Amino acid sequence: MEKTLERAGVLKQKLLDFVLEAEGDLAISLETYCAEHLSRFAKSHYQGNGPTDLVVDRFLSAGRIGDKTPLQLFLESAPELEERDRNLVMSWQQSFTGLFCVVRVSPDGVELRNWMTAKHYNVKSNGLQSPEQLARLKEEEIVLTRIAPVTPTDWMFSNALILLGKLGKPKLAVAIGNFKQQFEEDLYGDAPELLEEAWNSVEQYHREFVDFFGSSEVTLPGYQANQKLKAFQEVMAEHRLAAMGINGTESFEALAEEAGVSKAEITEVAASAGVGKAAVDELFKSRPPDGKTPLMAPPQVDLPDRLKKAEALTILTHPRWGQMLLPTYHRIEKLLEAEDWQSVENGKNLVLQSLEDAEMNAYVWKHLAEQYPIQLEAVLKAVLDRPHFNLSQDLDKLLQEFRKPLSPKLPETASVPLHLHTLFQDAVKEVHKSQSKQKVKQKTGTGFKIR
């Protein structure tokens, strides 16, 4: 194993040198790939070259030069490599970025758990990591890194390690949220079955939304939209439990007795349906006059204040793009429906701001293009001062120009594994608890102002 690891380190360095020293199409592809992916780290707190190393490392297996990856081009450039070496290099196509927790440290490596999928890996150094970083790996340390296979049971650190320390649940939840934004392609990099399930849940959400609201597009005052979404989430949770054969009118106690299961098991089932442990605990405690305790409690769904205060909030859903909450969509519609759009106050600024707005994604613009093709083309021609703009031919290029991906990423309406759902709930509870203690301290303070 030691010889294989040592050889893996040598081959990995040769691969990196080949890519970084390349010219022509490979160099252009690397530059374009890094520019696109490193923009996601604009507001990150990561220091040093860590993000760049991770992006370059991902390019080795995910980049494309024509129909080939850098790994394939490297092997074509090195016909002298033995079959064993070639197989090892090609296995790195399975490399992935993960947010890991150190489970155990041993003299020859570490056991890592991928926080996104709960899968475990035996990981070793290939000699490219600094001894100082490796020495800092302790149990419960959170590590952002890429790993690559070496044998069917062993993996190696592919390149950079970003050590985040031992994080409490709130900070860990934030780290996971950052990971979802910055490494969306690797969200379930080692669990395609979870990714498929997540996409299926987006389609299911869309179907249930249409059933509940009667349409995939709804416009309501913000506060009404907030109330309706809460009611919708409750109905969704009821459907989940009904599909599991659970009677929502029965008390928890009766349900437990009949099924021969514990409160903990019922809590886990409820959590998978969107009902938090705190809500379940509350339901166990409460005893209404009829002696029955409803299984369902309204989920903690609440829109941000800016959306609740919106005069008209449009909600769009799609089986792939998920749910979009758009406070200015109705104004764009009014502009496109006007006899003279230039008479609309601040109309030009509204269009330009909407093009810059990340919430107005590619699907939203294509939806508008379907409904108002002639009007939208005329407006974009004038606003952008592009008299030859053709909506059917140029819209995709325009969307890419304004950094709007043409294919959807996994949306927020997707389900998450139960262990992540539980973590986020616990994180929220800890934050609330901390805020409550802070308020108590403020109320019972000495009256002195601390500068």
C-alpha positions in Angstrom: 0.0 0.0 0.0 2.8 2.4 0.8 4.4 1.9 -2.6 1.0 2.5 -4.3 0.5 5.7 -2.3 3.9 6.9 -3.2 3.4 6.1 -6.9 0.0 7.9 -6.7 1.7 11.0 -5.4 4.2 11.0 -8.2 1.5 10.5 -10.9 -0.6 13.2 -9.3 2.2 15.7 -9.4 2.9 14.8 -13.1 -0.8 15.3 -13.9 -0.9 18.7 -12.2 2.3 19.8 -14.0 0.9 18.7 -17.3 -2.3 20.7 -16.9 -0.7 23.8 -15.3 2.1 24.0 -18.0 -0.3 23.3 -20.9 -1.0 25.8 -23.7 -3.7 26.1 -26.3 -7.2 24.7 -25.7 -6.3 23.0 -22.4 -5.0 26.3 -21.0 -8.0 28.2 -22.1 -10.4 25.6 -20.7 -8.6 25.8 -17.3 -8.7 29.6 -17.2 -12.4 29.7 -18.1 -13.2 26.9 -15.6 -11.3 28.6 -12.7 -12.8 32.0 -13.4 -16.4 30.6 -13.3 -15.9 28.5 -10.2 -13.7 30.8 -8.1 -16.3 33.6 -8.4 -18.4 31.6 -5.9 -15.7 32.2 -3.3 -15.9 36.0 -3.6 -17.2 36.4 -0.1 -15.7 33.3 1.5 -13.4 33.5 4.6 -11.1 30.8 3.3 -7.5 32.0 3.4 -4.6 31.2 1.1 -4.7 29.1 -2.1 -7.1 26.5 -0.7 -10.1 27.4 -3.0 -7.9 27.7 -6.1 -6.3 24.3 -5.4 -9.7 22.7 -4.9 -11.1 24.2 -8.2 -8.0 23.2 -10.2 -8.1 19.7 -8.7 -11.8 19.4 -9.7 -10.9 20.5 -13.2 -8.7 17.5 -13.6 -11.7 15.2 -13.7 -14.6 17.5 -14.5 -13.1 19.9 -17.0 -13.8 19.4 -20.7 -11.6 20.0 -23.7 -13.9 19.0 -26.5 -15.2 15.6 -25.4 -12.2 14.7 -23.3 -11.1 15.3 -19.7 -7.7 16.5 -18.6 -7.1 13.0 -17.2 -7.6 11.5 -20.6 -5.4 14.0 -22.3 -2.7 13.3 -19.8 -2.8 9.6 -20.4 -2.7 10.2 -24.2 0.5 12.3 -23.7 2.2 9.5 -21.6 2.0 6.3 -23.6 5.0 4.9 -21.6 2.9 4.5 -18.5 2.2 0.9 -17.4 -1.4 -0.4 -17.4 -1.4 -0.3 -13.6 -0.6 3.3 -13.6 -3.1 4.1 -16.2 -5.9 2.4 -14.3 -4.9 4.3 -11.2 -5.1 7.6 -12.9 -8.4 6.9 -14.6 -9.9 5.9 -11.2 -9.4 9.5 -10.2 -12.4 10.3 -12.4 -14.3 9.3 -9.2 -12.6 12.0 -7.1 -15.0 14.4 -5.3 -15.0 17.4 -3.0 -16.5 16.9 0.4 -17.1 18.5 3.8 -15.7 15.8 6.1 -15.6 15.2 9.8 -12.5 13.4 11.2 -13.9 10.3 13.0 -10.6 8.6 13.9 -6.9 9.2 13.5 -4.5 6.3 13.1 -0.7 6.2 12.4 -1.2 5.6 8.7 -4.2 7.8 8.0 -7.7 9.0 9.1 -11.3 7.9 8.9 -13.5 10.6 7.5 -17.3 10.9 7.4 -18.8 12.9 4.6 -21.2 15.3 6.2 -23.4 15.5 3.1 -24.0 11.8 2.7 -22.8 10.2 6.1 -20.5 7.8 4.2 -17.2 6.8 5.7 -13.7 6.7 4.1 -10.2 5.5 5.0 -8.0 8.3 3.7 -4.2 8.5 3.6 -1.7 11.1 2.5 0.1 10.7 -0.9 3.0 12.9 0.2 1.6 16.1 -1.4 0.1 17.4 1.9 2.2 19.4 4.4 3.1 17.5 7.6 1.9 20.6 9.6 -1.7 20.2 8.1 -1.7 16.5 8.7 -0.6 16.9 12.3 -3.6 19.2 12.9 -6.1 16.5 12.0 -7.8 15.6 15.2 -11.1 13.8 16.0 -14.2 16.0 15.2 -12.1 18.4 13.0 -14.1 19.6 10.0 -12.1 19.4 6.7 -13.0 20.7 3.3 -11.0 18.7 0.8 -11.1 16.4 -2.2 -10.4 12.7 -2.0 -9.5 10.2 -4.7 -9.5 6.4 -4.8 -6.3 4.4 -4.5 -7.6 0.9 -4.0 -11.2 -0.5 -3.7 -11.1 0.3 0.1 -8.6 3.1 0.5 -8.6 6.7 -0.6 -6.0 9.5 -0.6 -6.2 13.3 -0.1 -6.3 14.5 -3.7 -4.6 17.8 -3.0 -5.5 20.7 -0.7 -6.9 20.5 2.8 -8.9 23.4 4.3 -9.2 22.9 8.1 -12.2 24.5 9.6 -11.7 23.4 13.2 -14.2 21.8 15.6 -17.5 23.5 14.7 -20.6 23.7 16.9 -23.9 22.9 15.2 -24.8 26.5 14.1 -21.4 27.1 12.5 -21.4 23.6 11.0 -24.8 24.4 9.4 -23.4 27.6 7.9 -20.4 25.6 6.6 -22.7 23.1 4.9 -24.8 26.0 3.4 -21.6 27.5 2.0 -20.6 24.1 0.6 -23.9 23.8 -1.2 -23.3 27.1 -2.9 -19.6 26.7 -3.7 -19.5 23.1 -4.6 -23.0 22.4 -5.9 -21.8 19.9 -8.4 -20.3 17.8 -5.6 -23.3 18.1 -3.3 -23.8 14.3 -3.3 -20.7 13.5 -5.2 -20.4 10.0 -3.7 -24.1 9.2 -3.5 -25.9 9.4 -6.9 -28.9 7.7 -5.3 -29.3 10.6 -2.9 -29.0 13.1 -5.7 -31.7 11.2 -7.7 -33.9 11.2 -4.7 -33.4 14.9 -4.2 -34.3 15.7 -7.8 -37.4 13.5 -7.5 -38.5 15.5 -4.4 -38.3 18.7 -6.5 -40.7 17.2 -9.0 -43.0 16.0 -6.2 -43.0 19.5 -4.6 -44.0 21.0 -8.0 -46.9 18.6 -8.4 -48.2 19.2 -4.9 -47.8 22.9 -5.3 -50.0 22.9 -8.4 -52.5 20.7 -6.7 -52.7 23.0 -3.7 -52.7 26.4 -5.5 -54.3 25.3 -8.8 -51.4 26.7 -10.9 -47.6 26.8 -11.1 -47.8 30.6 -11.0 -49.4 32.5 -8.1 -49.3 36.2 -7.2 -50.4 37.4 -3.8 -49.6 40.1 -1.3 -46.4 39.0 0.6 -48.1 38.4 3.9 -50.8 36.3 2.3 -48.2 34.3 0.4 -46.4 33.6 3.7 -49.7 32.3 5.2 -50.5 30.2 2.1 -47.0 28.6 2.0 -47.3 27.7 5.7 -50.6 26.0 5.0 -49.1 24.3 1.9 -46.2 22.9 3.9 -48.6 21.5 6.5 -50.6 19.7 3.8 -47.4 18.4 2.3 -46.4 16.9 5.6 -49.8 15.3 6.1 -49.5 13.7 2.7 -46.0 12.3 3.7 -47.4 10.7 6.8 -50.5 9.4 5.0 -48.2 7.8 2.5 -46.5 6.0 5.4 -49.8 4.8 6.7 -49.9 7.0 9.7 -53.3 8.2 11.0 -53.1 11.9 11.7 -56.1 11.9 14.1 -54.7 9.4 16.5 -52.7 10.3 19.6 -49.0 9.7 19.7 -49.5 7.5 22.7 -52.1 5.3 21.0 -50.1 5.2 17.8 -47.0 4.0 19.7 -48.9 1.3 21.6 -50.6 0.0 18.5 -47.4 -0.1 16.4 -45.2 -1.3 19.2 -42.6 1.5 18.6 -40.9 4.0 20.8 -41.3 7.8 20.9 -37.8 8.1 19.3 -38.9 6.0 16.3 -42.0 8.0 15.8 -40.0 11.2 16.1 -37.7 10.0 13.3 -40.6 9.2 11.1 -42.1 12.6 11.7 -38.8 14.4 11.1 -38.5 12.7 7.7 -41.9 14.2 6.8 -40.9 17.7 7.8 -42.1 17.8 11.4 -39.3 18.8 13.8 -38.4 17.0 17.1 -39.4 20.1 19.1 -42.8 20.1 17.6 -43.2 16.3 18.3 -42.1 16.8 21.9 -44.7 19.5 22.3 -47.4 17.3 20.9 -46.6 14.5 23.3 -46.9 16.9 26.2 -50.2 18.5 25.1 -53.5 16.9 25.9 -56.6 18.5 24.3 -60.1 18.0 25.8 -61.0 15.1 23.5 -57.8 13.2 24.5 -56.6 13.2 21.0 -53.4 14.8 19.9 -53.0 15.6 16.1 -49.9 14.2 14.6 -49.3 17.3 12.5 -48.0 20.7 13.6 -47.5 23.6 11.2 -43.9 23.6 10.0 -41.7 26.5 10.8 -42.0 28.2 7.4 -41.5 31.9 7.3 -40.6 34.2 4.5 -38.0 37.0 5.0 -39.5 40.3 6.0 -38.7 41.9 2.6 -40.9 39.3 0.9 -43.7 39.4 3.5 -43.9 43.1 3.0 -44.0 42.9 -0.8 -47.1 44.5 -2.4 -47.3 41.5 -4.8 -45.2 38.4 -4.5 -45.1 36.0 -7.5 -44.4 32.4 -6.8 -43.3 30.2 -9.7 -42.6 26.5 -9.5 -41.0 24.1 -12.0 -40.2 20.4 -11.7 -36.5 21.1 -12.2 -35.9 24.8 -11.4 -37.9 24.5 -8.1 -39.6 27.4 -6.5 -38.9 31.1 -7.3 -40.1 33.9 -5.0 -40.2 37.1 -7.1 -41.3 40.4 -5.6 -40.8 42.4 -8.8 -42.1 39.9 -11.4 -45.6 41.5 -11.5 -44.0 44.9 -12.3 -42.1 43.4 -15.2 -45.4 41.8 -16.4 -47.2 45.2 -16.2 -44.3 46.8 -18.1 -44.6 44.2 -20.9 -48.4 44.6 -21.0 -48.3 48.4 -21.2 -49.2 50.1 -24.6 -46.0 52.2 -24.2 -43.5 50.5 -21.9 -41.3 53.7 -21.9 -44.1 55.5 -20.1 -43.7 53.1 -17.1 -41.8 54.9 -14.3 -38.2 53.7 -13.9 -39.0 51.0 -16.5 -35.5 50.9 -17.9 -33.9 50.5 -14.5 -36.4 47.8 -13.6 -35.4 45.7 -16.6 -31.6 46.2 -15.9 -32.0 45.4 -12.2 -34.0 42.3 -13.1 -31.2 41.1 -15.5 -28.8 41.5 -12.6 -31.1 39.9 -10.0 -30.0 36.3 -9.4 -33.6 35.4 -8.3 -34.7 36.2 -11.9 -33.0 33.1 -13.2 -32.9 31.7 -16.8 -36.2 29.9 -16.4 -38.0 33.1 -15.3 -36.8 35.0 -18.4 -37.7 32.1 -20.7 -41.1 32.0 -19.1 -41.5 35.7 -19.9 -40.3 35.1 -23.4 -43.1 32.5 -23.9 -45.8 34.8 -22.6 -44.6 38.1 -24.1 -42.2 37.3 -27.0 -42.8 40.4 -29.1 -42.9 42.8 -26.2 -39.9 41.4 -24.4 -37.8 41.5 -27.6 -38.7 45.1 -28.2 -38.0 46.1 -24.6 -34.6 44.4 -24.5 -33.6 45.9 -27.9 -34.3 49.4 -26.4 -32.9 48.9 -22.9 -29.7 47.3 -24.0 -29.4 49.4 -27.2 -29.1 46.4 -29.3 -31.3 47.0 -32.4 -30.5 43.6 -33.9 -31.3 41.6 -30.8 -33.3 38.5 -31.7 -35.1 36.9 -28.8 -35.2 33.4 -30.1 -31.6 33.4 -31.2 -29.9 35.7 -28.6 -31.7 35.1 -25.3 -29.4 32.3 -24.1 -26.3 34.4 -24.9 -27.8 37.3 -23.0 -28.6 35.2 -20.0 -25.0 33.8 -19.9 -23.7 37.4 -20.2 -25.6 38.2 -17.0 -24.2 35.1 -15.3 -27.5 33.1 -15.4 -26.8 29.4 -15.8 -29.0 27.8 -18.5 -29.5 24.6 -16.6 -30.9 24.3 -13.1 -28.9 23.5 -10.0 -30.5 21.5 -7.2 -33.1 24.0 -5.8 -33.9 24.8 -2.2 -37.2 22.8 -2.5 -35.2 19.5 -2.7 -35.4 17.2 0.2 -32.2 16.6 2.3 -31.0 13.5 4.1 -32.5 13.1 7.6 -29.2 13.6 9.4 -28.8 17.1 7.7 -32.4 17.9 8.5 -31.8 17.1 12.1 -28.6 19.1 12.2 -30.3 22.2 10.8 -33.1 22.0 13.4 -30.6 21.6 16.2 -28.6 24.5 14.9 -31.7 26.8 14.9 -32.6 25.7 18.4 -29.1 26.5 19.6 -29.1 30.0 18.0 -32.5 30.8 19.6 -31.2 29.6 22.9 -28.1 31.8 22.6 -30.2 34.8 21.6 -32.5 34.3 24.6 -29.6 34.2 27.0 -28.2 37.3 25.4 -31.5 39.1 26.0 -31.5 38.0 29.6 -28.0 39.4 30.1 -29.0 42.7 28.5 -32.0 43.0 30.8 -30.0 42.1 34.0 -26.9 44.2 33.1 -25.3 46.6 35.5 -26.2 49.7 33.5 -22.6 50.4 32.5 -21.9 50.8 28.8 -19.0 48.7 27.6 -16.9 50.4 24.9 
